[in-house]
Amino acid sequence: MGKLDNKALALLLFRISFGMNFLFHGIVRMPNLKNFVTGMQNTFQGSLLPEIIVTPVAYVIPFTELIIGIFLLLNKFARETLIAAFVLMNLLVVGSSFAQKWDLVGLQSTYIGFLFLLLYFTNDRQK
């Protein structure tokens, strides 16, 4: 780390912070996966999103978060991983909008802004 300039160090720490964030979102949901899915089903009950869509997506979210977190921490496939994170966050924005959870939409939009910065400043040649 001593040889990194401030921009490179800031990007490294930013990526690690987001990697930890996504990783632990996935990790803490794994042991309580059924409760997480049930909570998602309850959140969307009475919304326009049918349970047939909510349930499989709810099962996939923690695994996706875990994988995104691991790849961000390992700095592997950075561009593709950040694109996957964008897709996940936009999916969450759509879901939160259907549930009319506008505070979550705002938070998720903040994540999207930070993901933009990570992608924008990530070297295109990183694998």
DSSP file with accessible surface (Angstrom, degrees, kcal/mol):
  #  RESIDUE AA STRUCTURE BP1 BP2  ACC     N-H-->O    O-->H-N    N-H-->O    O-->H-N    TCO  KAPPA ALPHA  PHI   PSI    X-CA   Y-CA   Z-CA
    1    1 A M    >         0   0  152      0, 0.0     3,-1.3     0, 0.0     8,-0.1   0.000 360.0 360.0 360.0 -24.0    0.0    0.0    0.0
    2    2 A G  T 3   +     0   0   85      1,-0.3     7,-0.0     7,-0.0     0, 0.0   0.739 360.0  52.4 -63.8 -24.8    2.9    2.3    0.6
    3    3 A K  T 3  S+     0   0  213      2,-0.0     2,-0.3     0, 0.0    -1,-0.3   0.513  88.2 101.0 -90.1  -5.6    3.6    2.6   -3.2
    4    4 A L  S <  S-     0   0   71     -3,-1.3     2,-0.1     1,-0.1     0, 0.0  -0.605  70.6-130.1 -81.9 138.8    0.0    3.6   -4.0
    5    5 A D     >  -     0   0  103     -2,-0.3     4,-2.7     1,-0.1     5,-0.2  -0.297  36.8 -95.9 -74.8 171.7   -0.8    7.2   -4.7
    6    6 A N  H  > S+     0   0  140      1,-0.2     4,-2.8     2,-0.2     5,-0.2   0.873 124.1  52.1 -59.9 -38.5   -3.8    8.7   -2.8
    7    7 A K  H  > S+     0   0  138      2,-0.2     4,-2.3     1,-0.2    -1,-0.2   0.943 112.9  44.0 -64.2 -46.9   -6.2    8.1   -5.7
    8    8 A A  H  > S+     0   0   37      2,-0.2     4,-2.4     1,-0.2    -2,-0.2   0.902 115.6  48.4 -66.1 -39.8   -5.2    4.4   -6.1
    9    9 A L  H  X S+     0   0   47     -4,-2.7     4,-2.8     2,-0.2     5,-0.3   0.922 110.7  50.9 -66.0 -42.8   -5.3    3.9   -2.3
   10   10 A A  H  X S+     0   0   60     -4,-2.8     4,-2.5    -5,-0.2    -2,-0.2   0.925 111.7  47.7 -61.0 -43.1   -8.7    5.6   -2.0
   11   11 A L  H  X S+     0   0   33     -4,-2.3     4,-2.7     2,-0.2     5,-0.2   0.919 111.6  50.4 -64.6 -42.4  -10.1    3.4   -4.8
   12   12 A L  H  X S+     0   0   39     -4,-2.4     4,-2.6     2,-0.2    -2,-0.2   0.950 114.0  43.6 -59.8 -49.0   -8.6    0.2   -3.1
   13   13 A L  H  X S+     0   0   81     -4,-2.8     4,-2.6     1,-0.2    -2,-0.2   0.873 113.1  52.6 -67.3 -35.6  -10.2    1.1    0.2
   14   14 A F  H  X S+     0   0   52     -4,-2.5     4,-2.3    -5,-0.3     5,-0.2   0.934 111.4  46.2 -63.0 -47.3  -13.5    2.1   -1.4
   15   15 A R  H  X S+     0   0   20     -4,-2.7     4,-2.7     2,-0.2    -2,-0.2   0.926 113.1  49.5 -63.7 -42.8  -13.6   -1.3   -3.2
   16   16 A I  H  X S+     0   0   59     -4,-2.6     4,-2.8    -5,-0.2     5,-0.2   0.926 109.9  51.8 -63.5 -41.9  -12.7   -3.2   -0.1
   17   17 A S  H  X S+     0   0   75     -4,-2.6     4,-2.2     1,-0.2    -2,-0.2   0.924 113.4  43.2 -61.5 -44.7  -15.4   -1.3    1.9
   18   18 A F  H  X S+     0   0   18     -4,-2.3     4,-2.7     2,-0.2     5,-0.3   0.879 111.7  54.9 -69.5 -35.5  -18.0   -2.2   -0.6
   19   19 A G  H  X S+     0   0    0     -4,-2.7     4,-2.8    -5,-0.2    -2,-0.2   0.932 109.9  46.3 -60.7 -45.0  -16.8   -5.7   -0.9
   20   20 A M  H  X S+     0   0   81     -4,-2.8     4,-2.7     2,-0.2     5,-0.3   0.912 111.4  53.3 -62.6 -42.4  -17.2   -6.1    2.9
   21   21 A N  H  X S+     0   0   53     -4,-2.2     4,-1.8    -5,-0.2    -2,-0.2   0.958 114.7  38.8 -58.8 -53.0  -20.6   -4.5    2.7
   22   22 A F  H  X S+     0   0    4     -4,-2.7     4,-2.0     2,-0.2    -2,-0.2   0.922 115.1  54.3 -65.3 -43.5  -21.9   -6.9    0.1
   23   23 A L  H  X S+     0   0   23     -4,-2.8     4,-2.8    -5,-0.3    -2,-0.2   0.941 111.6  43.1 -57.0 -48.3  -20.1   -9.9    1.6
   24   24 A F  H  X S+     0   0   97     -4,-2.7     4,-2.2     1,-0.2     5,-0.2   0.793 106.6  60.3 -77.0 -24.1  -21.6   -9.5    5.0
   25   25 A H  H  X S+     0   0   65     -4,-1.8     4,-0.9    -5,-0.3    -1,-0.2   0.939 113.7  39.6 -59.5 -45.2  -25.1   -8.7    3.6
   26   26 A G  H  X S+     0   0    0     -4,-2.0     4,-1.4     2,-0.2     3,-0.4   0.934 114.4  52.4 -68.9 -45.7  -24.9  -12.2    2.1
   27   27 A I  H  < S+     0   0   70     -4,-2.8     3,-0.4     1,-0.2    -2,-0.2   0.913 109.2  47.4 -60.2 -46.7  -23.2  -13.9    5.0
   28   28 A V  H  < S+     0   0   92     -4,-2.2     4,-0.3     1,-0.2    -1,-0.2   0.762 112.3  50.9 -72.0 -21.0  -25.7  -12.8    7.7
   29   29 A R  H  < S+     0   0   65     -4,-0.9     3,-0.4    -3,-0.4     7,-0.3   0.733  93.4  75.2 -84.5 -23.5  -28.7  -13.8    5.6
   30   30 A M  S >< S+     0   0   50     -4,-1.4     3,-1.4    -3,-0.4     4,-0.2   0.924  95.5  45.3 -58.5 -49.7  -27.4  -17.3    4.8
   31   31 A P  T 3  S+     0   0  104      0, 0.0    -1,-0.2     0, 0.0     3,-0.2   0.760 123.5  37.8 -68.0 -20.6  -28.2  -18.9    8.2
   32   32 A N  T 3> S+     0   0   89     -3,-0.4     4,-2.4    -4,-0.3    -2,-0.2  -0.152  76.0 134.7-117.7  36.1  -31.6  -17.3    8.2
   33   33 A L  H <> S+     0   0   32     -3,-1.4     4,-2.8     1,-0.2     5,-0.2   0.898  71.9  50.5 -57.0 -44.7  -32.4  -17.6    4.5
   34   34 A K  H  > S+     0   0  116      1,-0.2     4,-2.8     2,-0.2    -1,-0.2   0.913 111.2  49.1 -62.4 -40.6  -36.0  -18.8    5.1
   35   35 A N  H  > S+     0   0  112      2,-0.2     4,-2.5     1,-0.2    -1,-0.2   0.880 110.7  51.1 -64.7 -39.1  -36.7  -15.9    7.5
   36   36 A F  H  X S+     0   0   35     -4,-2.4     4,-2.3    -7,-0.3    -2,-0.2   0.943 112.1  46.2 -62.0 -46.9  -35.2  -13.5    4.9
   37   37 A V  H  X S+     0   0    0     -4,-2.8     4,-2.8     2,-0.2    -2,-0.2   0.930 112.5  50.1 -62.9 -44.3  -37.4  -14.9    2.2
   38   38 A T  H  X S+     0   0   47     -4,-2.8     4,-2.6     1,-0.2    -1,-0.2   0.913 109.8  51.6 -60.9 -41.4  -40.5  -14.8    4.4
   39   39 A G  H  X S+     0   0   32     -4,-2.5     4,-2.3     2,-0.2    -1,-0.2   0.910 110.4  48.4 -61.8 -41.0  -39.7  -11.2    5.3
   40   40 A M  H  X S+     0   0   35     -4,-2.3     4,-1.9     2,-0.2    -2,-0.2   0.921 110.6  51.0 -65.5 -42.9  -39.5  -10.4    1.6
   41   41 A Q  H  X S+     0   0   31     -4,-2.8     4,-0.7     1,-0.2    -2,-0.2   0.920 111.8  47.6 -59.8 -43.5  -42.8  -12.2    0.9
   42   42 A N  H >< S+     0   0   96     -4,-2.6     3,-0.6     1,-0.2    -1,-0.2   0.884 108.2  55.6 -64.6 -39.5  -44.4  -10.2    3.7
   43   43 A T  H 3< S+     0   0   62     -4,-2.3    -1,-0.2     1,-0.2    -2,-0.2   0.884 113.8  39.9 -60.2 -38.9  -43.0   -6.9    2.4
   44   44 A F  H >< S+     0   0   18     -4,-1.9     3,-2.4    -5,-0.1    -1,-0.2   0.439  83.2 122.4 -95.7   0.7  -44.5   -7.4   -1.0
   45   45 A Q  T << S+     0   0  147     -4,-0.7     3,-0.1    -3,-0.6    -3,-0.0  -0.438  84.0  16.6 -62.3 128.0  -47.8   -8.8    0.1
   46   46 A G  T 3  S+     0   0   89      1,-0.3    -1,-0.3    -2,-0.2     2,-0.1   0.447 105.2 111.3  86.6  -2.1  -50.5   -6.6   -1.3
   47   47 A S  S <  S-     0   0   33     -3,-2.4    -1,-0.3     2,-0.3    52,-0.1  -0.426  85.5-103.0 -93.2 177.4  -48.2   -5.0   -3.8
   48   48 A L  S    S+     0   0  152     50,-0.4    51,-0.1    -2,-0.1    -3,-0.1   0.608  96.7  94.6 -76.0 -11.2  -48.3   -5.5   -7.6
   49   49 A L  S    S-     0   0   33     -5,-0.2    -2,-0.3    46,-0.1    -3,-0.1  -0.732  75.9-135.3 -84.1 120.4  -45.4   -7.9   -7.4
   50   50 A P    >>  -     0   0   62      0, 0.0     4,-2.2     0, 0.0     3,-1.8  -0.385  15.4-119.2 -75.5 152.7  -46.6  -11.5   -7.3
   51   51 A E  H 3> S+     0   0  116      1,-0.3     4,-2.7     2,-0.2    -6,-0.0   0.810 110.6  69.9 -59.0 -29.6  -45.1  -14.0   -4.8
   52   52 A I  H 34 S+     0   0  142      1,-0.2    -1,-0.3     2,-0.2    -3,-0.0   0.768 110.2  33.9 -63.4 -22.0  -44.1  -16.2   -7.8
   53   53 A I  H <> S+     0   0   85     -3,-1.8     4,-1.6     2,-0.1    -2,-0.2   0.832 117.2  53.1 -94.8 -43.2  -41.6  -13.5   -8.6
   54   54 A V  H  X S+     0   0    9     -4,-2.2     4,-2.8     1,-0.2     5,-0.2   0.918 104.2  55.6 -61.5 -45.5  -40.7  -12.3   -5.1
   55   55 A T  H  X S+     0   0   28     -4,-2.7     4,-1.9     1,-0.2     5,-0.2   0.942 109.9  40.8 -61.8 -53.3  -39.8  -15.8   -3.7
   56   56 A P  H  > S+     0   0   67      0, 0.0     4,-1.5     0, 0.0    -1,-0.2   0.910 116.5  50.7 -64.0 -36.6  -37.1  -16.9   -6.2
   57   57 A V  H  X S+     0   0   46     -4,-1.6     4,-2.1     1,-0.2    -2,-0.2   0.921 108.1  53.2 -64.3 -41.0  -35.6  -13.5   -6.3
   58   58 A A  H  < S+     0   0    0     -4,-2.8    -1,-0.2     1,-0.2    -3,-0.2   0.870 108.2  50.4 -62.7 -36.4  -35.4  -13.4   -2.5
   59   59 A Y  H  X S+     0   0   85     -4,-1.9     4,-0.5    -5,-0.2    -1,-0.2   0.835 113.1  46.5 -68.7 -31.5  -33.6  -16.7   -2.5
   60   60 A V  H  X S+     0   0   82     -4,-1.5     4,-2.5    -3,-0.2     3,-0.3   0.828  94.8  75.7 -81.6 -31.5  -31.0  -15.5   -5.0
   61   61 A I  H  X S+     0   0    4     -4,-2.1     4,-2.8     1,-0.2     5,-0.2   0.897  94.4  47.1 -53.6 -52.0  -30.3  -12.1   -3.4
   62   62 A P  H  > S+     0   0    0      0, 0.0     4,-2.4     0, 0.0    -1,-0.2   0.901 113.7  48.5 -61.7 -36.9  -28.1  -13.3   -0.5
   63   63 A F  H  X S+     0   0   98     -4,-0.5     4,-2.5    -3,-0.3    -2,-0.2   0.907 112.1  49.4 -67.5 -39.3  -26.0  -15.6   -2.8
   64   64 A T  H  X S+     0   0   40     -4,-2.5     4,-2.8     2,-0.2     5,-0.2   0.925 111.0  49.3 -64.3 -44.4  -25.6  -12.7   -5.3
   65   65 A E  H  X S+     0   0    8     -4,-2.8     4,-2.7    -5,-0.2    -2,-0.2   0.923 111.2  50.3 -60.2 -44.2  -24.5  -10.4   -2.5
   66   66 A L  H  X S+     0   0   42     -4,-2.4     4,-2.5    -5,-0.2    -2,-0.2   0.938 112.7  45.4 -60.1 -47.8  -22.0  -12.9   -1.2
   67   67 A I  H  X S+     0   0   89     -4,-2.5     4,-2.6     2,-0.2     5,-0.2   0.922 113.0  49.8 -65.2 -44.0  -20.5  -13.5   -4.7
   68   68 A I  H  X S+     0   0    5     -4,-2.8     4,-2.5     1,-0.2     5,-0.2   0.940 111.6  50.1 -59.8 -45.2  -20.2   -9.8   -5.4
   69   69 A G  H  X S+     0   0    0     -4,-2.7     4,-2.5    -5,-0.2    -2,-0.2   0.923 110.8  48.3 -59.5 -46.0  -18.6   -9.2   -2.1
   70   70 A I  H  X S+     0   0   68     -4,-2.5     4,-2.5     1,-0.2    -1,-0.2   0.944 113.3  46.9 -61.0 -48.0  -16.0  -11.9   -2.6
   71   71 A F  H  X>S+     0   0   70     -4,-2.6     5,-2.0     1,-0.2     4,-0.9   0.877 112.0  50.4 -66.2 -35.7  -15.1  -10.7   -6.1
   72   72 A L  H  <5S+     0   0    1     -4,-2.5     3,-0.4    -5,-0.2    -1,-0.2   0.927 112.2  47.5 -66.3 -41.5  -14.8   -7.1   -5.0
   73   73 A L  H  <5S+     0   0   53     -4,-2.5    -2,-0.2     1,-0.2    -1,-0.2   0.884 116.6  42.8 -66.0 -37.5  -12.5   -8.1   -2.1
   74   74 A L  H  <5S-     0   0  107     -4,-2.5    -1,-0.2    -5,-0.2    -2,-0.2   0.571 104.8-131.6 -82.9  -8.6  -10.4  -10.3   -4.4
   75   75 A N  T  <5 +     0   0   39     -4,-0.9     2,-0.4    -3,-0.4     3,-0.3   0.885  55.0 149.2  56.2  42.2  -10.4   -7.6   -7.1
   76   76 A K      < -     0   0  106     -5,-2.0    -1,-0.2     1,-0.2     5,-0.2  -0.890  67.0  -5.5-107.0 136.6  -11.3  -10.2   -9.7
   77   77 A F  S  > S+     0   0  103     -2,-0.4     4,-3.1    -3,-0.1     5,-0.3   0.908  79.4 175.7  50.5  47.5  -13.5   -9.4  -12.7
   78   78 A A  H  > S+     0   0    2     -3,-0.3     4,-2.6     1,-0.2     5,-0.2   0.892  71.4  46.6 -55.4 -47.3  -13.9   -5.9  -11.3
   79   79 A R  H  > S+     0   0  134     47,-0.4     4,-2.2     1,-0.2    -1,-0.2   0.948 116.3  43.7 -62.4 -49.6  -15.9   -4.5  -14.2
   80   80 A E  H  > S+     0   0   96      1,-0.2     4,-2.4     2,-0.2    -1,-0.2   0.883 113.8  51.8 -64.3 -38.2  -18.2   -7.5  -14.5
   81   81 A T  H  X S+     0   0    8     -4,-3.1     4,-2.3     2,-0.2    -1,-0.2   0.913 109.7  48.6 -65.8 -42.6  -18.7   -7.6  -10.7
   82   82 A L  H  X S+     0   0    3     -4,-2.6     4,-2.4    -5,-0.3    -2,-0.2   0.890 110.0  52.1 -66.2 -36.2  -19.6   -4.0  -10.6
   83   83 A I  H  X S+     0   0   73     -4,-2.2     4,-2.5    -5,-0.2    -2,-0.2   0.932 109.2  50.3 -63.7 -42.9  -22.1   -4.4  -13.4
   84   84 A A  H  X S+     0   0   41     -4,-2.4     4,-2.7     1,-0.2    -2,-0.2   0.905 109.6  51.2 -60.9 -39.2  -23.6   -7.3  -11.5
   85   85 A A  H  X S+     0   0    0     -4,-2.3     4,-2.9     2,-0.2    -1,-0.2   0.904 108.6  51.4 -65.3 -40.1  -23.9   -5.1   -8.4
   86   86 A F  H  X S+     0   0   39     -4,-2.4     4,-2.6     2,-0.2     5,-0.2   0.928 110.3  48.9 -59.5 -46.1  -25.6   -2.4  -10.6
   87   87 A V  H  X S+     0   0   96     -4,-2.5     4,-2.4     2,-0.2    -2,-0.2   0.942 112.9  47.6 -60.1 -47.4  -28.1   -5.0  -11.8
   88   88 A L  H  X S+     0   0    9     -4,-2.7     4,-2.5     1,-0.2    -2,-0.2   0.944 113.0  47.5 -59.5 -48.1  -28.8   -6.2   -8.3
   89   89 A M  H  X S+     0   0    8     -4,-2.9     4,-2.2     1,-0.2    -1,-0.2   0.895 112.0  49.5 -65.1 -38.2  -29.2   -2.6   -6.9
   90   90 A N  H  X S+     0   0   77     -4,-2.6     4,-2.3     2,-0.2    -1,-0.2   0.885 109.4  52.5 -68.6 -35.3  -31.5   -1.6   -9.7
   91   91 A L  H  X S+     0   0   82     -4,-2.4     4,-2.5    -5,-0.2    -2,-0.2   0.924 110.0  49.1 -61.6 -42.5  -33.6   -4.8   -9.1
   92   92 A L  H  X S+     0   0   31     -4,-2.5     4,-3.1     2,-0.2    -2,-0.2   0.878 108.4  53.4 -65.9 -36.6  -33.8   -3.8   -5.5
   93   93 A V  H  X S+     0   0   24     -4,-2.2     4,-2.3     2,-0.2    -2,-0.2   0.933 109.4  48.6 -63.0 -44.0  -34.9   -0.3   -6.5
   94   94 A V  H  X S+     0   0   76     -4,-2.3     4,-2.3     2,-0.2    -2,-0.2   0.947 114.1  46.3 -60.8 -47.4  -37.7   -1.7   -8.6
   95   95 A G  H  X S+     0   0   10     -4,-2.5     4,-2.1     1,-0.2    -2,-0.2   0.933 112.3  49.3 -61.4 -45.6  -38.8   -3.9   -5.8
   96   96 A S  H  <>S+     0   0   10     -4,-3.1     5,-3.0     1,-0.2     4,-0.4   0.854 109.6  53.2 -63.6 -33.4  -38.7   -1.2   -3.2
   97   97 A S  H ><5S+     0   0   41     -4,-2.3     3,-1.0     3,-0.2    -1,-0.2   0.920 107.7  49.7 -66.6 -43.7  -40.7    1.0   -5.6
   98   98 A F  H 3<5S+     0   0   79     -4,-2.3   -50,-0.4     1,-0.3    -2,-0.2   0.880 113.9  45.9 -60.5 -37.1  -43.4   -1.6   -5.9
   99   99 A A  T 3<5S-     0   0   21     -4,-2.1    -1,-0.3    -5,-0.2    -2,-0.2   0.495 111.3-126.7 -82.4  -3.7  -43.4   -1.9   -2.1
  100  100 A Q  T < 5 +     0   0  139     -3,-1.0     2,-1.1    -4,-0.4    -3,-0.2   0.856  57.3 150.5  57.3  40.3  -43.5    1.9   -1.9
  101  101 A K     >< +     0   0   90     -5,-3.0     4,-1.9     1,-0.2     3,-0.5  -0.673  13.7 170.1 -98.3  75.9  -40.5    1.9    0.5
  102  102 A W  H  > S+     0   0  149     -2,-1.1     4,-2.2     1,-0.3    -1,-0.2   0.799  70.9  59.4 -66.8 -28.0  -39.2    5.3   -0.7
  103  103 A D  H  > S+     0   0  123      1,-0.2     4,-2.0     2,-0.2    -1,-0.3   0.908 108.0  46.9 -64.8 -38.3  -36.6    5.5    2.1
  104  104 A L  H  > S+     0   0   68     -3,-0.5     4,-3.3     2,-0.2     5,-0.3   0.884 107.4  56.3 -69.4 -37.7  -35.0    2.3    0.7
  105  105 A V  H  X S+     0   0   23     -4,-1.9     4,-2.5     1,-0.2    -2,-0.2   0.929 108.4  48.6 -58.8 -42.7  -35.1    3.6   -2.8
  106  106 A G  H  X S+     0   0   37     -4,-2.2     4,-1.7     2,-0.2    -2,-0.2   0.930 113.3  46.0 -62.9 -45.3  -33.1    6.6   -1.7
  107  107 A L  H  X S+     0   0   95     -4,-2.0     4,-2.0     2,-0.2    -2,-0.2   0.931 113.6  48.8 -63.0 -44.9  -30.6    4.4    0.1
  108  108 A Q  H  X S+     0   0   22     -4,-3.3     4,-2.2     1,-0.2    -1,-0.2   0.877 108.2  54.5 -65.1 -34.5  -30.3    2.0   -2.8
  109  109 A S  H  X S+     0   0   58     -4,-2.5     4,-2.2    -5,-0.3    -1,-0.2   0.861 105.0  54.1 -66.5 -33.4  -29.8    5.0   -5.2
  110  110 A T  H  X S+     0   0   73     -4,-1.7     4,-2.3     2,-0.2    -2,-0.2   0.926 107.1  50.8 -64.4 -43.8  -27.0    6.1   -3.0
  111  111 A Y  H  X S+     0   0   38     -4,-2.0     4,-2.8     1,-0.2    -2,-0.2   0.917 108.2  52.9 -56.5 -45.3  -25.4    2.7   -3.4
  112  112 A I  H  X S+     0   0   32     -4,-2.2     4,-2.4     1,-0.2    -1,-0.2   0.912 107.4  51.8 -60.0 -40.7  -25.8    3.0   -7.2
  113  113 A G  H  X S+     0   0   35     -4,-2.2     4,-1.9     1,-0.2    -1,-0.2   0.921 111.5  46.1 -61.8 -42.4  -24.0    6.4   -7.1
  114  114 A F  H  X S+     0   0   87     -4,-2.3     4,-2.5     2,-0.2    -2,-0.2   0.879 110.4  53.3 -68.6 -36.6  -21.1    4.9   -5.2
  115  115 A L  H  X S+     0   0    0     -4,-2.8     4,-2.9     2,-0.2     5,-0.2   0.895 105.9  55.0 -63.0 -38.2  -21.1    1.9   -7.6
  116  116 A F  H  X S+     0   0  110     -4,-2.4     4,-3.2     1,-0.2    -2,-0.2   0.941 108.7  47.5 -57.0 -47.7  -20.9    4.4  -10.5
  117  117 A L  H  X S+     0   0   65     -4,-1.9     4,-2.3     1,-0.2    -2,-0.2   0.918 111.6  50.1 -62.2 -43.3  -17.8    6.0   -8.8
  118  118 A L  H  X S+     0   0    1     -4,-2.5     4,-0.8     2,-0.2    -1,-0.2   0.934 115.5  42.5 -60.1 -46.5  -16.2    2.6   -8.3
  119  119 A L  H >< S+     0   0   49     -4,-2.9     3,-0.7     1,-0.2    -2,-0.2   0.934 112.9  53.2 -66.4 -43.3  -16.8    1.6  -11.9
  120  120 A Y  H 3< S+     0   0  158     -4,-3.2    -1,-0.2     1,-0.2    -2,-0.2   0.887 116.4  37.6 -59.9 -40.6  -15.8    5.0  -13.3
  121  121 A F  H 3< S+     0   0   92     -4,-2.3     2,-0.4    -5,-0.2    -1,-0.2   0.493  91.2 107.4 -95.0  -2.8  -12.4    5.0  -11.5
  122  122 A T  S << S-     0   0   11     -4,-0.8     2,-0.2    -3,-0.7    -4,-0.0  -0.614  80.6-109.9 -77.3 133.1  -11.6    1.3  -11.9
  123  123 A N    >   -     0   0   86     -2,-0.4     3,-1.9     1,-0.2   -44,-0.2  -0.408  19.4-136.7 -61.9 128.7   -8.9    0.6  -14.4
  124  124 A D  T 3  S+     0   0  125      1,-0.3    -1,-0.2    -2,-0.2   -45,-0.1   0.729 101.3  59.6 -61.4 -20.8  -10.4   -1.0  -17.5
  125  125 A R  T 3  S+     0   0  213      2,-0.1    -1,-0.3     0, 0.0     2,-0.2   0.498  77.6 112.8 -89.3  -3.6   -7.5   -3.5  -17.6
  126  126 A Q    <         0   0   57     -3,-1.9   -47,-0.4   -50,-0.0   -50,-0.1  -0.465 360.0 360.0 -69.7 141.6   -8.1   -5.0  -14.2
  127  127 A K              0   0  149    -52,-0.2    -2,-0.1    -2,-0.2    -1,-0.0  -0.874 360.0 360.0-116.7 360.0   -9.3   -8.6  -14.2
